[in-house]
């Protein structure tokens, strides 16, 4: 897996389309509404040029203007495309029976992930009846250094790849337990490499503890990861040891279908 996909980054591109894609990238779960001035400031683009692009995207359903407001949001056309993408992910169809079995065995939340541009990318999730999350995690991205899936995948990567991800995203603190020092993270990854699985000990969210294991491709590289997530009260050391065996069986089977995971790339750092 290349750290920087130079072949892709050197291909000729269409500037106008690049600018439209940059507009879409401005919207985040934390900032789902933006006005023209805010977009202009972020993108360093003249408002007149930006407005023409936004109107074009609005006509196509990719952006819409909120009624009685100057703010824009992402359009529902993107949800349609998201459904199409998810329908084409055959790896999910192979993984779901194993995820359901893990759920039945543990009564904890089960995640299927891969890595996209140096972050954890959530492909699918199954929740127990005690579900406390009230939204879909499919398509969500998270840092790699503080999640069990992320650290499991990092532990399968070369030091060069790990350094590139740290350089791009840093090691932001999410909780008091988050590892924010590169040397400490690498020591933890060495331990997880030996164990064959990684632990998130309330490092991404407080009161959430996870065990994650990488899914390898035929070359031994990382294709994705599975994790079991619950509270520190239920995710005891004894349970984690038990869950590691069950995860290993599922990941070993899914490694046969590693080629069905989305391709992973690290885009050039802007």
DODOLUM-448178 format. One record per residue (C-alpha): residue number from 1; chain; x, y, z. Coordinates in Angstrom, 3 decimals, padded with zeros to 6 digits, always signed. Each point is the difference from the previous one (the first is absolute). Last residue first. Layout:
! DODOLUM-448178
<atom nr="NUM" kette="A" east="X" north="Y" up="Z"/>
...
END
This chain:
! DODOLUM-448178
<atom nr="270" kette="A" east="-002.065" north="+019.906" up="+000.953"/>
<atom nr="269" kette="A" east="+001.261" north="-003.458" up="+000.963"/>
<atom nr="268" kette="A" east="-000.096" north="-002.303" up="-003.017"/>
<atom nr="267" kette="A" east="-002.728" north="-002.613" up="+000.180"/>
<atom nr="266" kette="A" east="+000.592" north="-003.162" up="+002.012"/>
<atom nr="265" kette="A" east="-001.849" north="-002.749" up="-001.815"/>
<atom nr="264" kette="A" east="-002.057" north="-003.047" up="+000.900"/>
<atom nr="263" kette="A" east="-002.091" north="-001.911" up="-002.545"/>
<atom nr="262" kette="A" east="-003.488" north="-000.918" up="+001.288"/>
<atom nr="261" kette="A" east="-000.154" north="-003.541" up="+001.451"/>
<atom nr="260" kette="A" east="-000.895" north="-002.781" up="-002.449"/>
<atom nr="259" kette="A" east="+003.629" north="-001.132" up="-000.389"/>
<atom nr="258" kette="A" east="-000.020" north="-001.004" up="+003.677"/>
<atom nr="257" kette="A" east="-002.466" north="-002.796" up="-000.783"/>
<atom nr="256" kette="A" east="+002.126" north="-002.883" up="+001.250"/>
<atom nr="255" kette="A" east="+001.018" north="+002.245" up="+002.912"/>
<atom nr="254" kette="A" east="-003.645" north="-000.195" up="+001.077"/>
<atom nr="253" kette="A" east="+000.522" north="-003.561" up="+001.267"/>
<atom nr="252" kette="A" east="+003.046" north="+000.901" up="+002.087"/>
<atom nr="251" kette="A" east="-001.718" north="+003.121" up="+001.293"/>
<atom nr="250" kette="A" east="-002.976" north="-002.022" up="+001.262"/>
<atom nr="249" kette="A" east="+002.143" north="-002.657" up="+001.707"/>
<atom nr="248" kette="A" east="+002.294" north="+002.606" up="+001.545"/>
<atom nr="247" kette="A" east="-002.950" north="+001.980" up="+001.313"/>
<atom nr="246" kette="A" east="-001.251" north="-003.053" up="+001.903"/>
<atom nr="245" kette="A" east="+003.436" north="-000.625" up="+001.523"/>
<atom nr="244" kette="A" east="+000.460" north="+003.675" up="+000.909"/>
<atom nr="243" kette="A" east="-003.471" north="+000.049" up="+001.586"/>
<atom nr="242" kette="A" east="+001.093" north="-002.487" up="+002.650"/>
<atom nr="241" kette="A" east="+003.088" north="+002.015" up="+000.924"/>
<atom nr="240" kette="A" east="-002.133" north="+003.174" up="+000.028"/>
<atom nr="239" kette="A" east="-002.514" north="-001.681" up="+002.303"/>
<atom nr="238" kette="A" east="+002.724" north="-000.862" up="+002.519"/>
<atom nr="237" kette="A" east="+001.419" north="+003.513" up="-000.120"/>
<atom nr="236" kette="A" east="-003.482" north="+001.427" up="+000.605"/>
<atom nr="235" kette="A" east="-002.126" north="+001.602" up="-002.710"/>
<atom nr="234" kette="A" east="-003.272" north="-000.068" up="+001.969"/>
<atom nr="233" kette="A" east="+000.798" north="+002.673" up="+002.583"/>
<atom nr="232" kette="A" east="+002.317" north="+001.920" up="-002.362"/>
<atom nr="231" kette="A" east="-003.038" north="+000.504" up="-002.280"/>
<atom nr="230" kette="A" east="-000.293" north="-001.577" up="-003.419"/>
<atom nr="229" kette="A" east="+001.628" north="-000.279" up="-003.421"/>
<atom nr="228" kette="A" east="+000.975" north="-003.066" up="-002.008"/>
<atom nr="227" kette="A" east="+002.149" north="+000.717" up="-003.034"/>
<atom nr="226" kette="A" east="+000.624" north="-001.235" up="-003.539"/>
<atom nr="225" kette="A" east="+002.751" north="+001.336" up="-002.248"/>
<atom nr="224" kette="A" east="+000.875" north="+000.825" up="-003.599"/>
<atom nr="223" kette="A" east="+002.283" north="-000.895" up="-002.895"/>
<atom nr="222" kette="A" east="+003.397" north="-000.087" up="+001.726"/>
<atom nr="221" kette="A" east="+002.984" north="-001.554" up="-001.701"/>
<atom nr="220" kette="A" east="+000.994" north="-003.662" up="+000.301"/>
<atom nr="219" kette="A" east="+000.245" north="-000.422" up="-003.762"/>
<atom nr="218" kette="A" east="-003.262" north="-001.994" up="-000.163"/>
<atom nr="217" kette="A" east="-001.854" north="+002.796" up="+001.809"/>
<atom nr="216" kette="A" east="-000.200" north="+000.381" up="+003.772"/>
<atom nr="215" kette="A" east="-003.014" north="+000.825" up="+002.185"/>
<atom nr="214" kette="A" east="+001.173" north="+001.899" up="+003.068"/>
<atom nr="213" kette="A" east="-001.324" north="-000.580" up="+003.507"/>
<atom nr="212" kette="A" east="-001.716" north="+002.416" up="+002.367"/>
<atom nr="211" kette="A" east="-000.902" north="-000.139" up="+003.699"/>
<atom nr="210" kette="A" east="-002.035" north="+002.850" up="+001.380"/>
<atom nr="209" kette="A" east="-000.712" north="+002.007" up="+003.173"/>
<atom nr="208" kette="A" east="-002.540" north="+002.820" up="+000.197"/>
<atom nr="207" kette="A" east="-000.645" north="+001.903" up="+003.264"/>
<atom nr="206" kette="A" east="+001.924" north="+003.024" up="-001.306"/>
<atom nr="205" kette="A" east="+000.264" north="+000.245" up="-003.751"/>
<atom nr="204" kette="A" east="+003.060" north="-000.377" up="-002.238"/>
<atom nr="203" kette="A" east="+002.550" north="-001.182" up="+002.566"/>
<atom nr="202" kette="A" east="-002.410" north="-001.826" up="+002.339"/>
<atom nr="201" kette="A" east="+002.373" north="-002.992" up="-000.051"/>
<atom nr="200" kette="A" east="+000.052" north="-000.591" up="-003.758"/>
<atom nr="199" kette="A" east="+001.746" north="-003.370" up="-000.264"/>
<atom nr="198" kette="A" east="+001.859" north="-001.606" up="-002.904"/>
<atom nr="197" kette="A" east="+000.269" north="-003.573" up="-001.325"/>
<atom nr="196" kette="A" east="+002.629" north="-002.490" up="-001.149"/>
<atom nr="195" kette="A" east="+001.759" north="+000.009" up="+003.364"/>
<atom nr="194" kette="A" east="+003.468" north="+000.578" up="-001.498"/>
<atom nr="193" kette="A" east="-001.193" north="+002.723" up="-002.358"/>
<atom nr="192" kette="A" east="-001.953" north="+001.485" up="+002.907"/>
<atom nr="191" kette="A" east="+003.195" north="+000.324" up="+002.048"/>
<atom nr="190" kette="A" east="+001.862" north="+001.596" up="-002.906"/>
<atom nr="189" kette="A" east="-002.964" north="+002.345" up="-000.542"/>
<atom nr="188" kette="A" east="+000.173" north="+001.094" up="+003.648"/>
<atom nr="187" kette="A" east="+003.696" north="+000.807" up="-000.348"/>
<atom nr="186" kette="A" east="-000.775" north="+001.925" up="-003.192"/>
<atom nr="185" kette="A" east="-002.680" north="+002.005" up="+001.813"/>
<atom nr="184" kette="A" east="+002.346" north="+000.801" up="+002.876"/>
<atom nr="183" kette="A" east="+002.637" north="+001.235" up="-002.449"/>
<atom nr="182" kette="A" east="-002.532" north="+002.124" up="-001.908"/>
<atom nr="181" kette="A" east="-001.346" north="+001.704" up="+003.170"/>
<atom nr="180" kette="A" east="-003.733" north="+000.790" up="+000.078"/>
<atom nr="179" kette="A" east="-001.351" north="-003.258" up="+001.438"/>
<atom nr="178" kette="A" east="-003.591" north="+000.711" up="+001.042"/>
<atom nr="177" kette="A" east="-000.857" north="-000.885" up="+003.616"/>
<atom nr="176" kette="A" east="-001.028" north="+003.530" up="+001.088"/>
<atom nr="175" kette="A" east="-002.482" north="-000.021" up="-002.893"/>
<atom nr="174" kette="A" east="+000.075" north="+001.054" up="-003.667"/>
<atom nr="173" kette="A" east="+003.561" north="+001.323" up="-000.173"/>
<atom nr="172" kette="A" east="+001.169" north="+000.689" up="-003.539"/>
<atom nr="171" kette="A" east="+002.807" north="-002.157" up="-001.427"/>
<atom nr="170" kette="A" east="+000.972" north="+001.763" up="-003.217"/>
<atom nr="169" kette="A" east="-002.077" north="-000.393" up="-003.157"/>
<atom nr="168" kette="A" east="+002.427" north="+000.180" up="-002.917"/>
<atom nr="167" kette="A" east="+003.326" north="-000.493" up="+001.777"/>
<atom nr="166" kette="A" east="-001.459" north="-002.798" up="+002.156"/>
<atom nr="165" kette="A" east="-001.319" north="-001.739" up="-003.121"/>
<atom nr="164" kette="A" east="+003.360" north="+000.347" up="-001.771"/>
<atom nr="163" kette="A" east="+001.866" north="-001.302" up="+003.058"/>
<atom nr="162" kette="A" east="-002.237" north="-003.097" up="+000.122"/>
<atom nr="161" kette="A" east="+000.629" north="-000.670" up="-003.688"/>
<atom nr="160" kette="A" east="+003.770" north="+000.329" up="+000.406"/>
<atom nr="159" kette="A" east="-000.081" north="-002.209" up="+003.094"/>
<atom nr="158" kette="A" east="-001.599" north="-002.720" up="-002.116"/>
<atom nr="157" kette="A" east="-003.625" north="-000.957" up="+000.534"/>
<atom nr="156" kette="A" east="-001.555" north="-002.952" up="+001.825"/>
<atom nr="155" kette="A" east="+000.000" north="+001.758" up="+003.398"/>
<atom nr="154" kette="A" east="-001.755" north="+002.946" up="-001.645"/>
<atom nr="153" kette="A" east="-002.921" north="-002.274" up="-000.884"/>
<atom nr="152" kette="A" east="-000.447" north="-001.170" up="+003.592"/>
<atom nr="151" kette="A" east="+000.500" north="+003.576" up="+001.186"/>
<atom nr="150" kette="A" east="-002.811" north="+001.225" up="-002.227"/>
<atom nr="149" kette="A" east="-002.375" north="-002.823" up="+000.872"/>
<atom nr="148" kette="A" east="+000.560" north="+000.602" up="+003.730"/>
<atom nr="147" kette="A" east="-000.416" north="+003.762" up="-000.338"/>
<atom nr="146" kette="A" east="+002.328" north="+002.687" up="+001.377"/>
<atom nr="145" kette="A" east="+002.832" north="+000.146" up="-002.572"/>
<atom nr="144" kette="A" east="-002.174" north="-000.588" up="-003.064"/>
<atom nr="143" kette="A" east="-002.061" north="+003.174" up="+000.076"/>
<atom nr="142" kette="A" east="-003.674" north="-000.433" up="-000.915"/>
<atom nr="141" kette="A" east="-002.054" north="+000.006" up="-003.187"/>
<atom nr="140" kette="A" east="-003.742" north="-000.662" up="-000.324"/>
<atom nr="139" kette="A" east="-001.267" north="-001.553" up="-003.224"/>
<atom nr="138" kette="A" east="-002.308" north="-002.428" up="+001.804"/>
<atom nr="137" kette="A" east="-000.357" north="+001.167" up="+003.617"/>
<atom nr="136" kette="A" east="-003.780" north="+000.246" up="-000.174"/>
<atom nr="135" kette="A" east="-001.659" north="+002.116" up="+002.659"/>
<atom nr="134" kette="A" east="-001.567" north="-000.472" up="+003.435"/>
<atom nr="133" kette="A" east="+002.938" north="-001.486" up="+001.884"/>
<atom nr="132" kette="A" east="-001.118" north="-001.466" up="+003.336"/>
<atom nr="131" kette="A" east="-000.853" north="-003.499" up="-001.211"/>
<atom nr="130" kette="A" east="-001.091" north="-002.256" up="+002.877"/>
<atom nr="129" kette="A" east="-001.577" north="-002.376" up="-002.510"/>
<atom nr="128" kette="A" east="+003.453" north="-000.712" up="-001.403"/>
<atom nr="127" kette="A" east="+001.357" north="+001.934" up="-002.990"/>
<atom nr="126" kette="A" east="+001.402" north="-001.140" up="-003.333"/>
<atom nr="125" kette="A" east="+002.395" north="+002.251" up="-001.910"/>
<atom nr="124" kette="A" east="+001.167" north="+000.363" up="-003.589"/>
<atom nr="123" kette="A" east="+002.606" north="+001.746" up="-002.161"/>
<atom nr="122" kette="A" east="+001.646" north="+002.350" up="+002.481"/>
<atom nr="121" kette="A" east="+003.120" north="+001.758" up="-001.338"/>
<atom nr="120" kette="A" east="+002.955" north="+000.293" up="+002.391"/>
<atom nr="119" kette="A" east="+002.309" north="+002.768" up="-001.165"/>
<atom nr="118" kette="A" east="+003.236" north="+000.169" up="-002.016"/>
<atom nr="117" kette="A" east="-001.587" north="+000.751" up="-003.365"/>
<atom nr="116" kette="A" east="-002.592" north="-002.735" up="+000.435"/>
<atom nr="115" kette="A" east="+000.530" north="-002.886" up="+002.391"/>
<atom nr="114" kette="A" east="-002.453" north="-002.879" up="+000.275"/>
<atom nr="113" kette="A" east="-002.764" north="-000.741" up="+002.455"/>
<atom nr="112" kette="A" east="-002.515" north="-002.584" up="+001.190"/>
<atom nr="111" kette="A" east="-001.417" north="+000.798" up="+003.440"/>
<atom nr="110" kette="A" east="-001.753" north="-002.163" up="+002.598"/>
<atom nr="109" kette="A" east="-001.880" north="+001.427" up="+003.003"/>
<atom nr="108" kette="A" east="-000.274" north="-002.358" up="+002.983"/>
<atom nr="107" kette="A" east="-002.351" north="-002.879" up="+000.835"/>
<atom nr="106" kette="A" east="+003.126" north="-002.201" up="-000.040"/>
<atom nr="105" kette="A" east="-000.951" north="-003.296" up="-001.677"/>
<atom nr="104" kette="A" east="-003.115" north="+001.244" up="-001.813"/>
<atom nr="103" kette="A" east="+001.862" north="+003.091" up="-001.193"/>
<atom nr="102" kette="A" east="+002.955" north="-002.078" up="-001.172"/>
<atom nr="101" kette="A" east="-002.403" north="-002.224" up="-001.950"/>
<atom nr="100" kette="A" east="-001.659" north="+003.067" up="-001.544"/>
<atom nr="99" kette="A" east="+003.434" north="+001.329" up="-000.990"/>
<atom nr="98" kette="A" east="+000.906" north="-003.364" up="-001.513"/>
<atom nr="97" kette="A" east="-003.223" north="-000.059" up="-002.038"/>
<atom nr="96" kette="A" east="+000.593" north="+003.660" up="-000.990"/>
<atom nr="95" kette="A" east="+003.548" north="-000.453" up="-001.338"/>
<atom nr="94" kette="A" east="-000.769" north="-001.709" up="-003.312"/>
<atom nr="93" kette="A" east="-002.747" north="+002.493" up="-000.864"/>
<atom nr="92" kette="A" east="+002.212" north="+002.892" up="+001.121"/>
<atom nr="91" kette="A" east="+002.811" north="-001.166" up="-002.299"/>
<atom nr="90" kette="A" east="-002.472" north="+000.351" up="-002.901"/>
<atom nr="89" kette="A" east="+000.161" north="+003.768" up="+000.236"/>
<atom nr="88" kette="A" east="-002.121" north="+000.964" up="-003.036"/>
<atom nr="87" kette="A" east="-003.127" north="+000.677" up="+002.034"/>
<atom nr="86" kette="A" east="+001.996" north="+002.328" up="+002.244"/>
<atom nr="85" kette="A" east="+001.128" north="+002.065" up="-002.976"/>
<atom nr="84" kette="A" east="-003.529" north="+000.238" up="-001.387"/>
<atom nr="83" kette="A" east="-001.386" north="+001.024" up="+003.393"/>
<atom nr="82" kette="A" east="+002.688" north="+002.675" up="+000.267"/>
<atom nr="81" kette="A" east="-000.936" north="+001.264" up="-003.459"/>
<atom nr="80" kette="A" east="-003.591" north="+000.502" up="+001.117"/>
<atom nr="79" kette="A" east="+001.191" north="+001.657" up="+003.209"/>
<atom nr="78" kette="A" east="+002.160" north="+002.350" up="-002.076"/>
<atom nr="77" kette="A" east="-003.063" north="+001.008" up="-002.027"/>
<atom nr="76" kette="A" east="-001.420" north="+001.086" up="+003.333"/>
<atom nr="75" kette="A" east="+001.920" north="+003.242" up="-000.083"/>
<atom nr="74" kette="A" east="+002.765" north="+001.224" up="+002.304"/>
<atom nr="73" kette="A" east="-001.043" north="+003.100" up="+001.879"/>
<atom nr="72" kette="A" east="+000.004" north="+003.708" up="-000.809"/>
<atom nr="71" kette="A" east="-000.566" north="+003.022" up="+002.219"/>
<atom nr="70" kette="A" east="-001.485" north="+003.367" up="-000.915"/>
<atom nr="69" kette="A" east="-003.226" north="-000.866" up="+001.802"/>
<atom nr="68" kette="A" east="-003.767" north="+000.184" up="-000.394"/>
<atom nr="67" kette="A" east="-000.009" north="-003.458" up="-001.601"/>
<atom nr="66" kette="A" east="+003.354" north="-001.819" up="+000.067"/>
<atom nr="65" kette="A" east="+001.875" north="+000.126" up="-003.287"/>
<atom nr="64" kette="A" east="+000.718" north="-003.347" up="-001.596"/>
<atom nr="63" kette="A" east="+003.152" north="-001.801" up="-001.117"/>
<atom nr="62" kette="A" east="+000.556" north="-003.120" up="-002.116"/>
<atom nr="61" kette="A" east="-003.449" north="+000.138" up="-001.592"/>
<atom nr="60" kette="A" east="+001.095" north="+000.732" up="-003.584"/>
<atom nr="59" kette="A" east="-001.477" north="+003.512" up="+000.042"/>
<atom nr="58" kette="A" east="+001.777" north="+000.635" up="+003.307"/>
<atom nr="57" kette="A" east="+003.321" north="-001.119" up="-001.480"/>
<atom nr="56" kette="A" east="-000.354" north="+002.512" up="-002.817"/>
<atom nr="55" kette="A" east="-001.136" north="+002.675" up="+002.451"/>
<atom nr="54" kette="A" east="+002.995" north="-000.753" up="+002.224"/>
<atom nr="53" kette="A" east="+002.397" north="+000.308" up="-002.923"/>
<atom nr="52" kette="A" east="-001.417" north="+003.346" up="-001.067"/>
<atom nr="51" kette="A" east="+000.105" north="+001.204" up="+003.610"/>
<atom nr="50" kette="A" east="+003.649" north="-000.957" up="+000.371"/>
<atom nr="49" kette="A" east="+001.091" north="+002.013" up="-003.013"/>
<atom nr="48" kette="A" east="-001.870" north="+003.078" up="+001.267"/>
<atom nr="47" kette="A" east="+001.148" north="-000.541" up="+003.593"/>
<atom nr="46" kette="A" east="+003.676" north="+000.041" up="-000.981"/>
<atom nr="45" kette="A" east="+001.851" north="-003.127" up="+001.241"/>
<atom nr="44" kette="A" east="+002.286" north="-000.396" up="+003.006"/>
<atom nr="43" kette="A" east="-001.638" north="-003.368" up="+000.728"/>
<atom nr="42" kette="A" east="-000.612" north="+000.586" up="+003.700"/>
<atom nr="41" kette="A" east="-000.787" north="+003.702" up="-000.324"/>
<atom nr="40" kette="A" east="-002.281" north="-000.474" up="-003.013"/>
<atom nr="39" kette="A" east="-001.818" north="-002.854" up="+001.718"/>
<atom nr="38" kette="A" east="-000.596" north="+002.147" up="+003.078"/>
<atom nr="37" kette="A" east="-001.200" north="+002.923" up="-002.091"/>
<atom nr="36" kette="A" east="-002.373" north="-002.185" up="-002.035"/>
<atom nr="35" kette="A" east="-001.648" north="-001.510" up="+003.065"/>
<atom nr="34" kette="A" east="+000.763" north="-003.315" up="+001.694"/>
<atom nr="33" kette="A" east="-002.175" north="-002.608" up="+001.713"/>
<atom nr="32" kette="A" east="+001.171" north="-003.518" up="+000.956"/>
<atom nr="31" kette="A" east="+002.843" north="+001.207" up="+002.188"/>
<atom nr="30" kette="A" east="+000.770" north="-002.733" up="+002.555"/>
<atom nr="29" kette="A" east="-001.210" north="-002.781" up="-002.298"/>
<atom nr="28" kette="A" east="+002.187" north="+001.571" up="-002.712"/>
<atom nr="27" kette="A" east="-000.567" north="+002.187" up="-003.058"/>
<atom nr="26" kette="A" east="+003.099" north="+001.512" up="-001.595"/>
<atom nr="25" kette="A" east="+000.643" north="-003.172" up="-002.006"/>
<atom nr="24" kette="A" east="-002.987" north="+000.740" up="-002.236"/>
<atom nr="23" kette="A" east="+001.527" north="+003.324" up="-001.029"/>
<atom nr="22" kette="A" east="+003.332" north="-001.724" up="-000.689"/>
<atom nr="21" kette="A" east="-001.809" north="-002.348" up="-002.366"/>
<atom nr="20" kette="A" east="-001.338" north="+002.971" up="-001.928"/>
<atom nr="19" kette="A" east="+003.492" north="+001.481" up="-000.209"/>
<atom nr="18" kette="A" east="+001.433" north="-003.252" up="-001.348"/>
<atom nr="17" kette="A" east="-002.770" north="-000.097" up="-002.590"/>
<atom nr="16" kette="A" east="+000.927" north="+003.483" up="-001.201"/>
<atom nr="15" kette="A" east="+003.704" north="-000.893" up="-000.135"/>
<atom nr="14" kette="A" east="-000.396" north="-003.097" up="-002.169"/>
<atom nr="13" kette="A" east="+002.840" north="-002.433" up="+000.767"/>
<atom nr="12" kette="A" east="+003.111" north="-001.375" up="-001.711"/>
<atom nr="11" kette="A" east="+001.498" north="-003.024" up="+001.795"/>
<atom nr="10" kette="A" east="+002.919" north="+000.649" up="+002.346"/>
<atom nr="9" kette="A" east="-001.957" north="-000.630" up="+003.240"/>
<atom nr="8" kette="A" east="-001.141" north="-003.444" up="-001.167"/>
<atom nr="7" kette="A" east="+003.494" north="-001.261" up="-000.861"/>
<atom nr="6" kette="A" east="+001.443" north="+001.647" up="+003.107"/>
<atom nr="5" kette="A" east="-002.189" north="-002.056" up="+002.340"/>
<atom nr="4" kette="A" east="+001.718" north="+000.998" up="+003.209"/>
<atom nr="3" kette="A" east="+000.583" north="-002.592" up="+002.691"/>
<atom nr="2" kette="A" east="-000.266" north="-002.813" up="-002.504"/>
<atom nr="1" kette="A" east="-001.714" north="-003.242" up="+001.083"/>
END
